Every structure is written in structure tokens, then in C-alpha cells.
Amino acid sequence: VSVRLDPPRLIARKRDGHALSVDELRALLDGYLAGEVAEEQMSAFLMAGVLRGFTTDEAVTMTDVFVASGDTVDLSDLTGPTVDKHSTGGVGDTCTLVVAPLLAACGAQVAKLSGRGLGHTGGTLDKLEAIPGFRVDLTPSRLHDQVERIGLAVAAATGDLVPLDKRLYALRDVTGTVPSSALIAASVMSKKLAGGARHVLLDVKCGNGAFMTDAPAAVDLARLCVDIGRAHGRQTGALVTDMSQPLSQAVGNGLEVAHAVDVLTGQREGRFRDLCLDLASGALELTGVSAAEARSRVEQALASGDAAERFRAMVEAQEGDPAVVDRPREVLEAAPVVQTLRPGAGVVAGWDCRRLGEVAAGLGAGRRRKEDDVDPAVGLEVLAPIGTTLEADDAAVHVHARSSDDAAWAVGELRSCLHLAEGEAVPTPALVLERVGVEGT
Amino acid sequence: VSVRLDPPRLIARKRDGHALSVDELRALLDGYLAGEVAEEQMSAFLMAGVLRGFTTDEAVTMTDVFVASGDTVDLSDLTGPTVDKHSTGGVGDTCTLVVAPLLAACGAQVAKLSGRGLGHTGGTLDKLEAIPGFRVDLTPSRLHDQVERIGLAVAAATGDLVPLDKRLYALRDVTGTVPSSALIAASVMSKKLAGGARHVLLDVKCGNGAFMTDAPAAVDLARLCVDIGRAHGRQTGALVTDMSQPLSQAVGNGLEVAHAVDVLTGQREGRFRDLCLDLASGALELTGVSAAEARSRVEQALASGDAAERFRAMVEAQEGDPAVVDRPREVLEAAPVVQTLRPGAGVVAGWDCRRLGEVAAGLGAGRRRKEDDVDPAVGLEVLAPIGTTLEADDAAVHVHARSSDDAAWAVGELRSCLHLAEGEAVPTPALVLERVGVEGT
């Protein structure tokens, strides 16, 4: 069915609270791609959608059109079950570096296209590039062969995946139209669908370090993403997880790699390790394994060292120094200056997690603008998760900096990121707030 | 106070339901004028405003910035009280041609800048140009001298009045962001403020032939316009009036002039005459005259023939044929074809008034696009206002057309504009629904 394109009428329908039909929405988005719908018409439509909402059907249609706007990756001739995992972005969130090897060790195939950090959140490619020699610019055939051979690869996208989402995101960024669950879900899921995996597990972050600070909104987003994935025939699940404090104790590229290696080699426990196991187990469940069996296989893959060896194989295949698995703190560049925040006695009641990410970025670990370079060595080690009792001289954060001035600035900033309670016990926030489409154990 | 311009933040504030400060709103609009705020940012802001609303203070600020964006007319050295009257646009609304002469005859000075018709509504300049020889392109000094000498002039704007409103209206028209009381009020009032009169009476039309179809919304718009005018030191009032049927029985340029002359020369009574008296009396009230005194002076100006002589003086001064006052149907061009709609027996229960305007425009009386010419001779005479009892062969509308084909088309279209009731009496709709800032009698 063809629809004569009448952008003002379609905008007015959304403005007045109506859902657009599949044909109407397709006509509008295709018209935008073709230059027949002006930027100012699309931004008005998006604002109407932000305030009036989109239906699940509309989100599914938008995702469709996003995917169809560019290249897609074909993983159909890989022999194992293809799995992808995606985080909506957090602080100290290095899960991919542990989850991908865990899944590969359990027989899944992970051909993960990752991004770079922007603003207060880090990017997986930046982290991996902290490993000397590591290359993220794999050709499609090299990526494909590596995944078939060792079960995993993490690389930059080569083709022009989902260009409509990129163009719309740039428009949304300058027009106050980012906060729409449907637009966020369509953006996330279109990239996952274009990435080609048949099984997709999402880690929807929630808390003051995430884009979603409100738990019900994060759960709605997770459900919408799962609905979109299923509508496109992908086995899709989601965990909604806490981001009210840094997930790993490290925030910064090389520091996060070292902590991920610690988990893979059995030398670090805690929330970061727990979530990696939950995510890997949830993703494996989506391939048709029972929750209990998935948990058991994932724990075995970690305990046996198989996951660590998969990580080493990936580093080797992508030309990084494999010794990073054995001696991460020798292989990874160390920052020249380390200063420590000792905030005094008290119980850690909370972190301004987003601000922690911004401070790490300010030290050089992240980017303010896309064209900035990142520093692999700098960042924060946050030693005191929520609930920790600190004595008068205890360290709360080690700042790894390029200069003493940078370190002093960061220590000063960090004081106001930490909320100390006097005397009373502070409960640890739950790690997994909700599971959608996966059972867990 | 200067505000660093951050459009996405200002858009997000409006999106989230906040009012912008005077400085913020000025910075945004000035930035748009200067090209520092993109079209897509302004349209997103406008959509947020349409859905979240603007405060009266915001509407006042927008009006300020609109006026300051272009030229203004200085009427301060005219000797009488300067009065302007504005209609939000209707069908068969020729009031200016009667009200301006009435006010001039009562000692007020009316330097009216008028517009042309677009869509289903007519424009005063088009109507006056139906008078052979009539010129609307007066220089500012000629307009000024004419008003000082005879009390009235109706002309096209010469300077660049309120260019920001023109630019924003073009944007709103294509982005579904027209329906906002504050934007409409700022648009109307900025033009009145730039026009220079100290006393402003608004005729806010309401009904199926007006832009506002909903009475409470029309009353809100009237109040907002009055608040804006007063905030700028102008004596401002408004009548909210019915536009559920053509106001005058004529719809079309020359036909409307003839009917206006009929009223001025005492040969026509009815709703059109009644509203002209109400508007002129209300406008006179704003100059400090009591409602009773205003009404008495206006009635006297009509009965004495003074108003008709003022109209003749204006036509002469603007080079039109003054005999139009004595023999309008000889001086004005007649359409070559007249056909009549005889809809059968019944009581007239309603008119699709907007559609009537569109049919008249379709005959050539109006424009689809700005660059179209209008035909002075064609249009409709609607003989049967709501409540009229028609016998089987009674005429309801005379169609004045350029060709038989046009006339036949119009008669066909008109059948579906007329709603006939069987048997029961139908009440006449009230003419004035609300008065704001004027007392009336």
C-alpha cells in the first residue's frame, strides 16, 4: 500500500496522540532518508513522539526501517549459536570482556561489533585498545573466520550499519528529543538486528550512572527491546541491572581490562564477576539451555580457565600482547601519578556514579567530542562500594593520572561524588532489578 | 543579563513542562533570527510548546521579540485616538469596511494595515481592490496624511513588519505546530503592536468557519491577546463571535463590498450590521467613552450617513470610484453566470462554513497559494442563515461564477454544506459569545 507523503498531517496525528500505521511511519522515515521530509519536520515529529509516546508496533516499524537503511551482517553460516550482548552504557562496565569469552567457552559464537566511549561512559573498543598491539579494525571475512575458529571477536563495524539511526541520533541530540523509550529501543535493537546474531541479551542499566535513572522506565525499556527483538524473530532477553555505583572497581580503559582479566583468571570476586556470570548464563539460556544448566556451564567455563584461554586467543588473533592475561599490570601502561582519596570515617551511602564517569573522562579516559583521543592508562579505582565502612585513614579511590595537577583536580572532584553516612549500616543495592525473557537461577 | 545560548537545554526545559525565563526565551528567539538556532531546533521547541503550553509571560516575551524583529509604524503625532480592529479570520467577514468608517465618523483615527486572503478566508485588501481604481499601496506619509485628514485608511504594510513572525509561521505551517494559543496570540498581537494604534479591539472568531472551532479555546485566546496588549501599554479588548455560518450574506470580494455599502447606507439589517455596531462601539469604549455613550455615537454615525461619507472619502483618497457608495452593483464588476441552489423544504440547521469559504475560493474569490490572483466578481450569496424555514422551491444560495461549469460545480458542492432539519425549529446561534475588556450594551 502506498501512502502519499504529507508530513504536516503525519506530524499533527502524532501531536494529537494517535498511533501512525505501519505505512504512514514507513513513508515518513523513508521520506526523511530521501530528503523529502525536512529536518525541522522530523524533529517536530520526534518531539511529538517524546511527549505523546509511540506504541510497540510503531517501535517495531521504526526498528525495521532503521535496519533496512544500511548494511547488515550475515552470520547465518556460522556453525554455533550466534549470541550478542549489549549494555545500554554505564560506568566501569567491562562485562563484554568477560561475558564474550565465557560464552565462547560454552560453545556459543560471539561476533560483537562494539563502539567507542562518549561522555561519561566508556567504550569496549577503547578498552581493548589499551592492550598493546590490539586491533579492532577487522575485515568482515577476518572477523567471520576468527569467530568460527575461536568463538569470539570484538571489533568495530566496517559497513554502514543503521545509517538512519545515526542520522536521527544526531538530530535528537541537538533537539531535546533523546528521552523516548521507543526511540532508544529502536536504536539499540536495530543495531543488534543488523549485527546478525540470533540470540540477544540486553543489559539495561538503571541508576545515577546510567541514561535511565528510574527503575520502572528501565524495565519498560527492557520489555520494549525484548518485544522488538522477538517481533523480528530473534531470541531476546534482558536484565535490568544496578548502575548506582561503578560496576567494576575500575573506571578507565587499561584499569578495566586488568580487572576483567582478574575475573577471568579467578582472582577477583564481587558484583562485577557476579553480573558477568548472570549475563553469560542468561544469554546461554536464550540458546535453549535450561537456566540451571546454563549457570552450571558458565561457572565451569570460568573455573576451568577455558574462558581465560578464549580471551587470550582473541587477543592473539587481534594482534594484541597475550601476556596481558598472565601479567596485566606489566603489559598494560601504568599512569605516572597515583593519588588516593581518603575521605575520613563513615559508611559509604552512595556515589554520584555519572560524575565518577565524568571525572575519569576528565583525566583522559573518555571523550568530550567524538574526535578526541583517549588515554589508556588513566582512570579511577573505586575501593569502597556502597555499604563499606571506612576508618579515618582508609582509601576510598586511587586516582591514576597523567600529571599531579590532574590527580589533585580529580581527588578534589571526587570528594563531592561520595556520600558518607554516620554510624548506621547501609544496605547494598540489588544487582539485578528485573529479568525479562530469561529465568536466571 | 546575558544567557549563554544552549538550545538543546532550553528545548528540554520546555519539553519537561517548565516556563522559560524572559532572558532564556529572548536568547532562543534572537539566536534563531541570527541563525544560531537551527530550524530543526526551533520546530522541536515549538512542538514542545504546543503540547506543554506557554505561560502568559512567555507569550508577552515572544510578542516583544516579534515586534523588535522588524519595522514599526509610528502614529504618535496623529491628533485623535488611534484605533485598530483585527479579526482572526472568517467567512463573509467584511466588518473592517463598515467599522473603520464608523470609528472615523466618531472621531477616532484608523490607520489599518490589512492582509490578503489565503485558504478559506478572505482578505480586506482583496475586497477593496474589487472597487475599480482602488489602491492599497500607500506610502507611509500618504497613509499618515490621509488618516489625519479623513480619519481612516486601509492599506498594505510597506515596511518589513514582524519578520520573525512570518518566518516562524512558515516553519509552523510545515511542522504541525500551528495550534498553540500563545503562538497565535503573539502572532496577532505583534502585528497590532507594530501597527502603532493605542487602542486595539480584537474579533476572535469561533465556529466551524474559523481557525478556532471550540468556544473555551477561543475565549482563552481572546484573554491572552488582551493580556499581551495591556502588558505593552495598549488599551485592548476582544469580542469572541460566532463563525458557524457566514457573517455577511456575501462571500466573495465584490459581493462583500456591496453588502458592506448596503449596511453603511442603511439598506441592510441583520447579524453583519449588528456585529459591526458591536465592534465599533467596543473599540470606542477602549478610548475612554462609556459603553452607552459609545453605542449611541456609533448608531448616530450610521444613521446620519456620516460613516457612509467617511467610506466615500477613503475610496476617493485611495483613487477608487466613489460612485460605489451610490450604485455598488453598477460600479462593481458582476459575474457573468449566476446559478441558484434550491435545496428543498426544511429548516436550516447548520452550514459547513469553512467549506463555504473553500467553495468561494474555488470559484476564484480566494487563493490556494500566495501567488494566485483573485477574481473580484465571483462568490456566493447565502440567503438562508441558520433557523430559516425554506419552502420546496426557495433559494438558499446564489452562486456568482465565471462560467457555467464553475457554477454547476459550486452548486453541487454546496448541497453538502447545508444541513436541513425536518419540522422542528432551530435556534439562531448567539452572535457575541464573550466580551473581554469591553462592557458592551
Interface residues (C-beta under 8 A of the other chain):
Chain A: P7 P8 R9 I11 A12 K14 R15 A38 E39 E40 Q41 M42 S43 A44 F45 L46 M47 A48 V50 L51 R52 L171 D173 V174 T175 G176 T177
Chain B: P7 P8 R9 I11 A12 K14 R15 A38 E39 E40 Q41 M42 S43 A44 F45 L46 M47 A48 V50 L51 R52 L171 D173 V174 T175 G176 T177
